[in-house]
């Protein structure tokens, strides 16, 4: 079984460099445009309920004001156009089929980059700690690595820290992009736009991601054996919560990060409920 450990290690190191340098994204994209792209992507890949569909004109307005580069805007507009034209009932069924029933459509980022349960739990806690450092806490029913949450965090709270999370989980995002493109999903453009905001992959990186998508992660990455099977169910919330609890048990002093509200008992919920870029 192919083991793309060097690829994952490379992007973990690049995320660390990003933290030290203050930014590592694709050239030619302003911080305002990055925030707009991430906010739009967060809303567009969320469940398309009535409120989300009514928000589509506002999403377009946010992108207009931010002067988003043409290639990113075209990809995002492709999703916006489909969501606006599709039958809502069929659209919701398609969403569930795309993201809730297939492993390669999983929106939990650490599921791909940390297959081992203990490592995944620790990765979840690290993301929660990043949120907490920005003054955010998540409800016990929420898992911090869901892509909608990470993108909203980058858009409305801490852009640099949010990009660092994306870079640390680059393999999972690229796998999601490949999968959505392969099935010609209306959400493929949104994930392409997100990937386009990050540094370009080199040849070795591309090869590693393609092989990981085709063969699945290494056999010792528990729970990911069926990655290559389209019909395999993604990890459940219960499994991921258990993984985070396992990570807390292995990390001295991190038990508080695994749950409960922060100082003052105040919860800030993610994602945003409006288009202001402020906390919900």
C-alpha positions as CSV (number, residue, x, y, z in Angstrom):
1,X,0.0,0.0,0.0
2,X,1.3,3.4,-1.0
3,X,2.1,5.7,2.0
4,X,2.2,9.4,1.2
5,X,3.8,10.3,4.5
6,X,6.3,12.7,2.9
7,X,3.5,14.6,1.2
8,X,1.6,15.0,4.5
9,X,4.8,16.0,6.4
10,X,5.7,18.5,3.7
11,X,2.4,20.4,4.1
12,X,2.5,20.2,7.9
13,X,5.9,21.9,7.7
14,X,4.6,24.5,5.3
15,X,1.7,25.3,7.6
16,X,4.3,25.9,10.4
17,X,6.2,28.2,8.0
18,X,3.0,30.0,7.3
19,X,2.4,30.6,11.0
20,X,5.9,32.1,11.4
21,X,5.8,34.2,8.2
22,X,2.3,35.5,8.5
23,X,1.0,34.2,5.2
24,X,1.4,31.5,2.5
25,X,-1.3,31.6,-0.1
26,X,-1.4,31.7,-3.9
27,X,0.1,34.9,-5.4
28,X,-2.2,37.6,-6.7
29,X,-5.1,37.1,-4.2
30,X,-5.6,39.9,-1.7
31,X,-6.6,39.3,1.9
32,X,-10.0,40.8,1.3
33,X,-10.5,38.5,-1.6
34,X,-9.3,35.5,0.5
35,X,-11.8,36.3,3.2
36,X,-14.6,36.7,0.6
37,X,-13.8,33.4,-1.1
38,X,-13.6,31.5,2.2
39,X,-16.9,33.0,3.4
40,X,-18.6,32.2,0.2
41,X,-17.2,28.7,0.1
42,X,-18.3,28.0,3.7
43,X,-21.9,29.0,2.9
44,X,-22.0,27.2,-0.5
45,X,-20.9,23.8,0.8
46,X,-23.2,24.0,3.8
47,X,-26.5,22.1,3.7
48,X,-28.7,23.9,1.2
49,X,-31.7,24.6,3.4
50,X,-34.1,27.5,2.6
51,X,-32.0,30.1,4.5
52,X,-28.9,29.1,2.6
53,X,-30.6,29.3,-0.8
54,X,-32.0,32.7,0.0
55,X,-28.5,33.9,0.9
56,X,-27.1,33.3,-2.7
57,X,-27.6,37.0,-3.8
58,X,-25.7,38.1,-0.7
59,X,-22.9,35.7,-1.4
60,X,-22.5,37.2,-4.9
61,X,-22.5,40.7,-3.5
62,X,-19.7,39.8,-1.1
63,X,-17.6,38.5,-4.0
64,X,-18.4,41.6,-6.0
65,X,-17.2,43.9,-3.3
66,X,-14.0,42.0,-2.7
67,X,-12.8,42.1,-6.4
68,X,-12.2,38.3,-6.4
69,X,-9.9,37.1,-9.2
70,X,-11.7,36.0,-12.4
71,X,-10.8,32.3,-12.1
72,X,-11.9,32.0,-8.5
73,X,-15.1,33.9,-9.2
74,X,-16.0,31.7,-12.2
75,X,-15.7,28.5,-10.1
76,X,-17.8,30.0,-7.3
77,X,-20.4,31.3,-9.7
78,X,-20.8,27.8,-11.1
79,X,-21.9,26.5,-7.8
80,X,-24.0,29.6,-7.1
81,X,-25.8,29.2,-10.5
82,X,-26.5,25.6,-9.9
83,X,-27.9,26.1,-6.4
84,X,-30.1,28.9,-7.6
85,X,-31.5,27.0,-10.5
86,X,-32.0,23.5,-9.0
87,X,-35.1,22.1,-7.5
88,X,-34.5,22.4,-3.7
89,X,-35.7,18.9,-2.9
90,X,-33.5,17.3,-5.5
91,X,-30.6,19.6,-4.5
92,X,-30.8,18.5,-0.8
93,X,-30.9,14.8,-1.8
94,X,-27.8,15.4,-4.1
95,X,-26.0,17.1,-1.2
96,X,-26.6,14.2,1.2
97,X,-25.5,11.7,-1.5
98,X,-22.4,13.8,-2.2
99,X,-21.1,14.6,1.3
100,X,-22.9,12.3,3.7
101,X,-22.7,8.9,2.1
102,X,-19.2,8.7,0.5
103,X,-15.8,8.6,2.2
104,X,-14.2,10.7,-0.5
105,X,-16.9,13.3,-0.1
106,X,-16.3,13.6,3.6
107,X,-16.0,17.2,4.8
108,X,-14.1,16.4,8.0
109,X,-10.6,17.3,7.1
110,X,-8.6,15.4,9.7
111,X,-10.3,12.1,8.6
112,X,-8.0,12.0,5.6
113,X,-4.8,13.3,7.0
114,X,-4.9,11.5,10.3
115,X,-6.4,8.1,9.8
116,X,-5.2,6.7,13.1
117,X,-7.9,7.4,15.7
118,X,-5.5,8.7,18.3
119,X,-3.7,11.0,15.9
120,X,-7.0,12.3,14.6
121,X,-8.3,13.0,18.1
122,X,-5.2,15.0,18.8
123,X,-5.5,16.9,15.5
124,X,-9.1,17.8,16.4
125,X,-8.0,19.2,19.7
126,X,-5.3,21.2,18.1
127,X,-7.9,22.9,15.9
128,X,-10.2,23.6,18.8
129,X,-7.2,25.2,20.6
130,X,-6.7,27.4,17.6
131,X,-10.3,28.5,17.7
132,X,-10.1,29.1,21.4
133,X,-7.0,31.3,21.0
134,X,-9.2,33.5,18.7
135,X,-11.9,33.7,21.4
136,X,-14.2,31.0,19.9
137,X,-15.7,27.9,21.5
138,X,-17.7,25.1,19.8
139,X,-20.7,23.3,21.1
140,X,-20.2,19.7,22.1
141,X,-22.2,18.5,19.1
142,X,-19.8,20.2,16.7
143,X,-16.5,18.9,15.3
144,X,-13.9,21.6,14.6
145,X,-12.4,20.1,11.4
146,X,-15.6,20.4,9.3
147,X,-14.6,22.4,6.2
148,X,-17.5,24.8,6.6
149,X,-16.2,25.7,10.1
150,X,-12.6,26.1,9.0
151,X,-13.5,28.3,6.1
152,X,-15.8,30.5,8.2
153,X,-13.1,30.8,10.8
154,X,-10.6,32.0,8.2
155,X,-13.1,34.4,6.7
156,X,-14.5,36.0,9.8
157,X,-12.1,35.5,12.6
158,X,-8.4,34.8,11.9
159,X,-7.4,34.5,8.3
160,X,-3.8,33.4,9.0
161,X,-4.7,30.7,11.5
162,X,-7.5,29.5,9.2
163,X,-5.1,29.2,6.3
164,X,-2.7,27.3,8.5
165,X,-5.4,24.7,9.2
166,X,-6.2,24.4,5.5
167,X,-2.5,23.8,4.7
168,X,-2.1,21.2,7.5
169,X,-5.0,19.3,5.9
170,X,-4.1,20.0,2.3
171,X,-4.2,16.3,1.3
172,X,-7.9,15.9,2.4
173,X,-8.9,19.1,0.5
174,X,-7.2,17.9,-2.7
175,X,-8.9,14.5,-2.4
176,X,-12.2,16.2,-2.0
177,X,-11.5,18.4,-5.1
178,X,-10.6,15.3,-7.2
179,X,-13.6,13.4,-6.1
180,X,-16.1,16.2,-6.8
181,X,-14.5,16.9,-10.2
182,X,-14.7,13.2,-11.0
183,X,-18.4,12.9,-10.3
184,X,-19.1,16.3,-12.0
185,X,-20.5,17.7,-8.8
186,X,-22.0,21.2,-8.7
187,X,-19.9,21.8,-5.6
188,X,-16.7,21.0,-7.4
189,X,-16.1,24.7,-8.5
190,X,-16.3,25.8,-4.9
191,X,-13.6,23.4,-3.7
192,X,-11.4,24.3,-6.8
193,X,-11.6,27.9,-5.7
194,X,-10.5,27.1,-2.2
195,X,-7.6,25.0,-3.5
196,X,-6.6,27.8,-5.9
197,X,-6.1,30.2,-3.0
198,X,-3.3,27.9,-1.7
199,X,0.2,27.4,-3.0
200,X,0.4,25.3,-6.1
201,X,1.2,21.6,-5.8
202,X,4.4,20.3,-7.4
203,X,4.6,17.2,-9.5
204,X,5.4,14.8,-6.7
205,X,2.5,16.3,-4.6
206,X,0.0,15.7,-7.4
207,X,1.1,12.2,-7.9
208,X,0.9,11.5,-4.2
209,X,-2.7,12.8,-4.0
210,X,-3.8,10.9,-7.0
211,X,-2.4,7.6,-5.7
212,X,-3.9,8.3,-2.3
213,X,-7.3,8.8,-3.9
214,X,-7.0,5.7,-5.9
215,X,-5.6,3.3,-3.4
216,X,-6.6,4.7,0.0
217,X,-4.3,5.5,2.9
218,X,-1.8,3.1,4.5
219,X,-3.3,0.0,6.1
220,X,-2.3,1.2,9.6
221,X,-4.6,4.3,9.3
222,X,-7.5,2.7,11.1
223,X,-10.9,3.2,9.7
224,X,-9.9,4.4,6.3
225,X,-9.5,1.1,4.4
226,X,-12.5,1.8,2.2
227,X,-11.4,5.3,1.0
228,X,-11.4,4.1,-2.6
229,X,-14.9,2.8,-2.5
230,X,-17.6,5.4,-3.4
231,X,-20.3,3.6,-1.5
232,X,-18.4,3.5,1.9
233,X,-20.0,5.6,4.5
234,X,-17.9,8.5,6.0
235,X,-17.1,8.5,9.7
236,X,-20.0,9.3,11.9
237,X,-20.1,12.1,14.4
238,X,-20.0,9.6,17.2
239,X,-16.8,8.1,15.8
240,X,-15.2,11.5,15.4
241,X,-16.2,12.5,18.9
242,X,-14.7,9.3,20.3
243,X,-11.5,10.1,18.3
244,X,-11.3,13.5,19.9
245,X,-11.8,12.0,23.3
246,X,-9.1,9.5,22.7
247,X,-6.8,12.4,21.6
248,X,-7.6,14.2,24.8
249,X,-6.7,11.1,26.9
250,X,-3.3,11.0,25.2
251,X,-2.6,14.7,25.6
252,X,-1.8,15.8,29.1
253,X,-3.6,19.0,30.1
254,X,-5.8,19.0,27.0
255,X,-8.9,17.5,28.6
256,X,-10.5,20.9,28.8
257,X,-10.0,21.5,25.1
258,X,-12.1,18.5,24.3
259,X,-15.3,20.0,25.5
260,X,-17.1,22.5,27.5
261,X,-17.3,26.2,27.0
262,X,-14.4,28.6,27.6
263,X,-14.0,31.4,30.1
264,X,-17.2,33.0,31.1
265,X,-19.3,30.1,29.8
266,X,-20.0,31.8,26.5
267,X,-20.3,29.9,23.3
268,X,-19.7,31.3,19.8
269,X,-21.2,29.1,17.2
270,X,-19.8,28.6,13.7
271,X,-20.6,29.1,10.8
272,X,-21.7,32.7,10.4
273,X,-25.4,33.4,10.1
274,X,-25.1,36.5,8.0
275,X,-22.6,38.1,5.6
276,X,-21.0,40.7,7.8
277,X,-17.9,38.8,8.6
278,X,-18.7,39.1,12.3
279,X,-19.2,36.3,14.8
280,X,-22.6,34.8,14.9
